[in-house]
Each structure stands twice: as structure tokens, then as C-alpha cells.
Amino acid sequence: MRIFLAALLALAGCARRGEAPAPVRPPGFFRLANEVLIPPHGGGPTTFDVPDPAACPAELEGVGLERVGRAVRIHAAPARLAGFERGGLSRWAVELERSGCLSPGDAPELARRLAHGVALPLGEERRLLEVSEGRDGYLDLRAGHRLRTVRPIFRDPSTATSALRQIGDTEAAPGGGLTVTVRAAEDLVGYERAWYRFIEGDGSGAALLPMETVLVIEGEETDRPSPLDEWLRFGDDARYFRLLFLSRLTETAENDILLVGAATPVILEDQTEALRENPARCAALSHCRKAPVETAVLPFITVDVDDATVPLAPGARVRGALATQSKPNESVDGLRVWKPSAGRLVPVRFGDDSIFELPLLGGERIRTKSYIPSAVGTSREARAAIR
């Protein structure tokens, strides 16, 4: 026994004398106070394993990187992060991956780790990580996201006309609103509604899979095993996805919706720049899909509310997630919230109703006072949620 203990002590001494950084402490909890989200353990430098520390610059866009053995320690001051443009932290991490400092595909995880390393006002995390999904913007899609497409169905499948025949009269409505009369094209018989989901990829990134498809023809709904036109099929080497919205000032004011896939975040960034310059390049890319004429493509994040997985529009908050399940939100009594961080769910502690305004990025878990997990087959994680 003495020999065994001596060996353990010797090994411990070697570990202390080595150059490897101390192991990252497991996440504790987020704290929400005065509309500021304080990260686990109060924040501090982020240590990240890298394949080649020599490829890492000492500084990138005002953010310092310190080589520590086979890792880098990144000092991202809140004041510097505040100077980033929308989505700037994600792009910063992509440039670090481009330099060879990060392994292919590590940029998104590093960006999220950095955002969880400093105290940020509510909404700042999303601003740093995501570009607006609105006009001329984009939204990066990862495991847990969903897409819903809605496209018109014509009696003649070769029809390329508009689903709208004409827009009729516009009349004033009570309360200062407008009533607009819209007439459908005579050849329009219905529409297709399809859902897709993004799941964890093999090793990194995500994979896109169809979920369900419903045809609505002359008021009758019919389930289908797959969409009529599987225009969103991607190869296995597409692991990182971006929904790109492009507007061009032409005689018809064209608007393109593109779903772009790539093997790495660096390639995805390069393809985005190329498509911004010329959207027609999409046709020549193996992992670029342009939405068919008059097809709506709507992105959703997913959040776990009690026993339901709830799809929400990007930018939704805790209040909106509760409202979808008709959960009361007048009081914080019994409400519990977890955020994904460093590969696991981390609780958010709060003392007032500002928790209702916490922005959701997808993957969060919310439990209300009324939540009672099933006693049969309850997982350790679920049992912990009720304590």
C-alpha cells in the first residue's frame, strides 16, 4: 500500500511540474443579476487545446493568446468584446481556425466558450455569436436547430407562375390597420409544409435530416414520408450550415434564400463572401441550395420546456418559450433554467423576473413548478432537475 501511495504522489508531482495547463474546472452555474449574465466561476481566461500552438498568433484583433503547453489561454476582455460587430466573435474564431491554430471545426465551440468567459449584458451573447437572420444577414445552423419550408403546389407541376394572381383593393381597418384583398392564382391547389432538423454530426458539426412533410391540397391534409422535391438534400461532407438571405436591387427587387453547407467553418465563410458578390455562384457549388420560387424557409431554435421540445424563432426569450406551453410567468417561483456551456447544461441562478428576458440560443432547458418527471425510466439528469 505504501508503494502504491508513493507512486500516486510521484505521478501527482510530475503533473505539477509539467507544462500542460491545469484541467478546466467543471462549470458551476451562471448567475443573472441586474440584467447581466455572469459566467460560471466568475469568468476569466479561456484555455483551449490546439493542434499546433506555434501556429497561434500572440494577438488577433486586440485579443491576446498565451501559449501554455499544448493549449492556448485566451484573454478576451469585456471591453474588447463590446467592440466586435454583430457576429464578430464567431468570425474572429474562424480566422483563428484559418491560421491553423485551431483544428478544423473548432471555431464555433471556441467562440461560445469565450462568450461564456466574461460577464455580458442580456442579449450581448447572441450579438457576438450570431449575425441577424433578417435581410442581407445569415444564421448559422447547428444541432438542435430546425427548418420549416412552405412552398406552393400547382395543378400543373411545371407551372412557374406566382401563387398570387393579384393583390386587390386596400381598405382602412379599425385601429389604424389595413385590409388587403389577395387572390390566388387559378392553378394553385395547395401547399407543402416540411420540417427538417439538424442533429449532431459524426465527429463535428451537424447533419440535416427531414422530419415530416404535410401536403394541404384543397383543404385536405396528407402526410408524406418526404418532400415532393428533396431540394435540401446534402452530402455527408456538409457539416456546417448557414441560411443566407440576399437582396439585390433589380427591376424586380430579387430576394434569394440560400442554404449553404461546408466541410469546415472556414470554407463556409469563404463561400458566404463569394455568394454575396454573386448569388448565381450557388448553382456551381455542390453544397448550396437556392429556395424555389415563392418558398418560405423559416429557421427555428429548439428549447426543452418541461416534457416538450419547443421550436422557437431565433431571438426568443424565456418568456416566449413559456407562453408556447401556456405556462404561467407571473412569478419566478419554481422556475429553473439551464444553458448549454462547455458540452453540458449549466444552471442559471437568478433572483428576480429578469430571467423572463433571458435570450435563448437553442439547447436550453426550462422547468416550471408544474413539472413532474415520469417515475418510470427517469434519468439521473431528470432526477437532478427536480431537486
C-alpha positions in Angstrom: 0.0 0.0 0.0 2.9 2.4 0.8 4.4 1.7 -2.6 1.1 2.4 -4.3 0.6 5.7 -2.4 4.2 6.7 -3.2 3.6 6.1 -6.9 0.5 8.2 -6.8 2.3 11.0 -5.1 5.1 10.8 -7.6 2.7 10.9 -10.5 1.0 14.0 -9.0 4.4 15.7 -8.6 5.1 15.1 -12.3 1.8 16.5 -13.3 2.6 19.7 -11.3 6.0 20.1 -12.9 4.8 19.5 -16.5 3.9 22.3 -18.9 0.3 21.1 -19.5 -2.3 23.6 -18.3 -4.4 22.8 -15.3 -7.6 21.0 -16.3 -10.6 23.2 -17.0 -12.8 23.4 -13.9 -16.2 21.9 -14.5 -18.9 24.5 -15.0 -20.6 25.8 -11.8 -23.6 28.0 -12.6 -24.5 31.1 -14.5 -25.8 34.0 -12.3 -28.2 36.6 -13.6 -28.0 39.9 -11.7 -29.1 43.4 -12.8 -29.7 42.1 -16.4 -26.1 40.9 -16.6 -25.3 37.2 -17.2 -22.2 36.3 -15.0 -20.5 33.2 -16.2 -19.6 30.1 -14.2 -16.9 30.7 -11.6 -17.0 34.4 -12.4 -15.3 34.1 -15.7 -11.6 34.6 -16.6 -9.3 33.5 -19.4 -10.4 30.6 -21.6 -7.9 27.7 -22.1 -8.4 25.7 -25.3 -6.5 22.7 -26.6 -4.9 23.3 -30.0 -3.1 21.0 -32.5 -0.2 23.4 -33.1 0.5 26.1 -30.5 3.2 27.5 -32.8 0.6 28.4 -35.4 -1.3 30.6 -32.9 -0.6 34.3 -33.0 0.2 36.2 -29.9 -2.7 38.6 -30.6 -5.6 38.7 -33.1 -7.7 41.8 -33.4 -6.8 43.0 -30.0 -7.4 39.7 -28.2 -4.3 38.2 -26.6 -3.4 34.5 -26.9 -0.9 32.9 -24.5 0.7 29.6 -25.3 0.5 27.1 -22.4 1.9 23.7 -23.3 -0.3 22.2 -25.9 -3.0 24.8 -25.4 -3.6 28.5 -25.6 -5.0 30.7 -22.9 -7.2 33.4 -24.5 -7.7 36.7 -22.7 -10.9 38.2 -24.1 -11.6 41.4 -22.1 -15.3 42.5 -21.9 -14.3 45.9 -23.3 -12.7 44.3 -26.4 -15.7 42.0 -27.0 -18.0 45.0 -26.8 -16.1 46.5 -29.8 -16.9 43.5 -32.0 -19.5 43.9 -34.7 -22.6 41.6 -34.7 -21.4 38.1 -35.1 -17.8 39.3 -34.8 -16.7 36.8 -32.1 -17.7 33.9 -34.3 -15.8 35.4 -37.3 -12.8 36.0 -35.1 -12.7 32.3 -34.1 -13.0 31.3 -37.8 -9.9 33.5 -38.6 -8.1 31.7 -35.8 -9.0 28.4 -37.3 -7.9 29.7 -40.7 -4.4 30.4 -39.3 -4.0 26.7 -38.3 -4.2 27.5 -34.6 -7.5 25.5 -34.2 -8.4 22.1 -35.5 -11.0 22.2 -38.4 -14.4 22.7 -36.9 -13.3 24.0 -33.5 -14.1 27.7 -34.2 -17.9 27.6 -33.2 -17.1 25.9 -29.9 -14.3 28.3 -29.0 -16.5 31.3 -29.8 -19.2 30.0 -27.4 -16.6 29.3 -24.7 -15.2 32.8 -25.0 -18.7 34.3 -24.8 -19.2 32.3 -21.6 -15.9 33.5 -20.1 -17.0 37.1 -19.3 -20.0 38.8 -17.8 -22.3 40.1 -20.5 -25.5 42.2 -20.6 -28.6 40.3 -21.7 -28.6 40.0 -25.5 -24.8 40.5 -25.9 -24.0 36.8 -26.2 -26.3 36.5 -29.2 -24.9 39.7 -30.7 -21.4 38.4 -30.5 -22.2 34.9 -31.9 -24.9 35.5 -34.5 -25.5 37.7 -37.4 -29.0 38.9 -37.9 -31.1 36.4 -39.8 -33.0 39.3 -41.5 -32.4 41.0 -44.8 -28.9 40.6 -46.1 -28.0 38.6 -43.0 -27.5 35.0 -42.1 -28.0 32.5 -39.4 -25.6 29.6 -38.7 -27.5 26.4 -38.1 -26.2 23.7 -35.7 -27.5 20.6 -33.9 -30.9 21.4 -32.3 -31.9 23.9 -35.0 -34.9 23.2 -37.3 -36.1 24.5 -40.6 -39.7 24.7 -41.9 -40.3 25.2 -45.6 -43.6 26.2 -47.1 -44.0 26.1 -50.9 -47.0 26.4 -53.2 -48.4 23.4 -55.2 -49.8 24.0 -58.7 -52.2 21.8 -60.7 -49.5 21.7 -63.4 -46.1 20.8 -61.7 -44.3 22.7 -64.5 -46.0 25.9 -63.6 -43.6 28.7 -62.8 -46.1 31.4 -62.2 -46.7 33.2 -58.9 -49.0 31.7 -56.3 -50.7 35.1 -56.2 -52.8 36.2 -59.1 -53.1 39.7 -58.0 -53.4 42.0 -55.0 -56.7 43.7 -54.8 -58.1 46.7 -53.0 -56.6 48.1 -49.9 -59.0 49.5 -47.3 -58.6 51.1 -43.9 -59.4 48.8 -41.0 -60.3 49.6 -37.4 -57.4 50.5 -35.1 -55.4 52.1 -37.9 -54.8 48.8 -39.7 -55.2 47.9 -43.4 -57.3 45.2 -45.1 -55.7 43.8 -48.3 -57.5 41.5 -50.6 -55.3 38.9 -52.2 -56.4 36.5 -54.9 -54.6 33.2 -55.5 -53.6 32.0 -58.9 -56.2 29.8 -60.6 -53.6 26.9 -60.9 -52.8 27.0 -57.2 -54.2 23.9 -55.5 -52.4 23.9 -52.1 -49.1 23.9 -50.4 -46.4 21.7 -48.9 -45.2 22.2 -45.3 -42.0 20.3 -44.5 -39.9 20.2 -41.3 -36.1 19.5 -41.2 -33.9 19.0 -38.2 -30.2 19.3 -37.5 -28.6 16.6 -35.5 -25.1 16.0 -34.1 -22.7 15.2 -36.9 -20.2 12.3 -37.0 -17.3 13.9 -35.1 -18.1 17.6 -35.5 -20.8 19.9 -37.0 -24.3 18.7 -37.8 -26.3 16.7 -40.3 -29.6 17.8 -41.9 -32.5 15.3 -41.9 -36.1 15.6 -43.0 -38.6 15.2 -40.1 -42.1 15.3 -41.5 -44.0 16.6 -44.6 -47.6 17.5 -44.9 -49.5 18.3 -48.2 -52.5 20.6 -48.0 -54.5 20.1 -51.2 -57.8 21.9 -51.4 -58.2 21.9 -47.7 -57.3 18.2 -47.2 -54.1 17.4 -45.2 -52.0 14.3 -46.2 -48.8 13.1 -44.5 -45.9 12.2 -46.8 -42.6 10.3 -46.0 -40.6 13.0 -47.7 -41.0 16.3 -49.6 -42.1 16.3 -53.2 -38.9 17.8 -54.2 -35.9 17.0 -52.0 -34.1 20.2 -52.8 -32.5 20.3 -49.3 -30.5 17.0 -49.7 -26.8 17.4 -48.7 -23.8 15.0 -48.8 -22.2 13.7 -45.7 -19.2 16.1 -46.0 -21.5 19.1 -45.4 -21.2 19.6 -41.6 -21.6 23.4 -41.1 -24.7 25.1 -42.4 -25.7 28.7 -43.0 -29.0 30.2 -44.0 -28.1 33.2 -46.1 -30.6 36.0 -47.1 -29.5 38.1 -50.0 -31.3 41.1 -51.5 -30.5 42.6 -54.9 -31.8 45.9 -56.2 -33.1 45.0 -59.7 -36.2 45.7 -61.7 -38.0 43.0 -59.7 -36.2 43.6 -56.3 -35.0 40.0 -56.2 -34.5 38.3 -52.8 -32.7 35.0 -52.6 -32.7 32.5 -49.7 -29.7 30.2 -49.8 -28.8 27.3 -47.6 -25.1 26.7 -47.8 -23.2 23.7 -46.4 -19.5 23.2 -46.0 -16.9 20.8 -44.5 -15.4 23.4 -42.2 -16.4 26.9 -40.9 -13.5 28.4 -42.9 -14.9 27.1 -46.2 -18.4 28.3 -45.1 -17.1 31.8 -44.5 -15.3 31.9 -47.9 -18.4 30.6 -49.7 -20.5 33.3 -48.0 -18.3 36.1 -49.3 -18.3 34.6 -52.8 -22.1 34.3 -52.8 -22.5 37.9 -51.5 -20.6 39.1 -54.5 -22.6 36.9 -57.0 -25.5 34.8 -55.7 -25.6 32.9 -59.1 -22.5 31.1 -58.0 -24.7 28.9 -55.8 -25.6 26.7 -58.8 -22.0 25.7 -59.2 -21.4 24.8 -55.5 -22.0 21.2 -54.5 -23.5 22.3 -51.1 -25.5 25.3 -51.9 -29.3 25.2 -52.4 -31.5 28.1 -53.5 -35.0 28.1 -52.3 -37.5 27.5 -55.1 -39.7 30.4 -56.2 -42.1 31.6 -53.5 -40.9 29.0 -51.0 -40.6 30.3 -47.4 -37.7 29.0 -45.4 -38.1 29.6 -41.6 -35.4 28.8 -39.1 -36.1 27.7 -35.5 -34.1 27.0 -32.4 -35.4 24.3 -30.0 -35.7 24.5 -26.2 -36.8 21.9 -23.7 -39.8 23.1 -21.7 -40.9 20.5 -19.1 -41.8 17.5 -21.3 -42.0 19.3 -24.6 -39.3 20.2 -27.2 -40.4 23.6 -28.4 -39.4 25.2 -31.7 -39.0 29.0 -31.3 -38.0 31.8 -33.6 -34.3 32.9 -33.2 -34.1 35.7 -30.7 -36.9 34.2 -28.5 -36.7 34.7 -24.7 -37.6 32.6 -21.7 -41.0 34.4 -21.6 -41.8 33.4 -25.1 -40.9 29.7 -24.5 -43.2 29.6 -21.5 -46.0 31.2 -23.5 -45.9 28.5 -26.1 -46.8 25.9 -23.5 -49.3 28.1 -21.7 -47.1 28.2 -18.6 -47.6 31.0 -16.1 -44.8 33.5 -16.0 -46.0 36.0 -13.4 -43.7 34.6 -10.8 -40.3 33.0 -10.7 -41.4 30.6 -8.0 -40.5 27.1 -9.1 -38.8 28.2 -12.3 -35.5 26.7 -13.2 -33.3 27.3 -16.3 -30.2 25.7 -17.7 -27.9 26.9 -20.5 -25.6 24.7 -22.6 -21.9 25.5 -21.9 -18.7 23.5 -22.4 -20.6 20.5 -23.5 -23.1 20.3 -20.7 -26.2 22.0 -19.2 -25.3 24.6 -16.6 -28.0 26.0 -14.2 -28.8 29.7 -14.3 -29.4 31.3 -10.8 -31.5 34.4 -10.6 -33.3 36.5 -8.0 -35.9 38.4 -9.9 -38.1 38.3 -13.0 -35.4 39.4 -15.4 -35.0 35.7 -16.1 -38.0 36.0 -18.4 -36.0 38.3 -20.7 -33.0 35.9 -21.0 -32.4 35.4 -24.7 -32.4 31.7 -25.9 -29.8 30.4 -28.4 -31.1 26.9 -28.5 -30.5 23.8 -26.4 -31.7 25.4 -23.1 -33.8 23.6 -20.6 -36.7 25.2 -18.7 -38.5 23.5 -15.8 -41.6 25.0 -14.2 -43.3 24.4 -10.9 -45.8 22.1 -12.5 -43.1 19.8 -14.0 -43.3 16.2 -12.6 -41.0 13.8 -14.4 -42.1 10.3 -15.1 -41.2 7.9 -12.3 -40.5 5.2 -14.8 -37.2 5.3 -16.5 -36.3 8.8 -15.1 -32.7 9.6 -15.9 -30.2 10.8 -13.4 -30.2 14.2 -15.2 -34.0 14.5 -15.0 -34.0 13.5 -11.3 -31.4 16.2 -10.7 -33.7 18.7 -12.3 -36.4 18.3 -9.7 -34.1 18.8 -6.7 
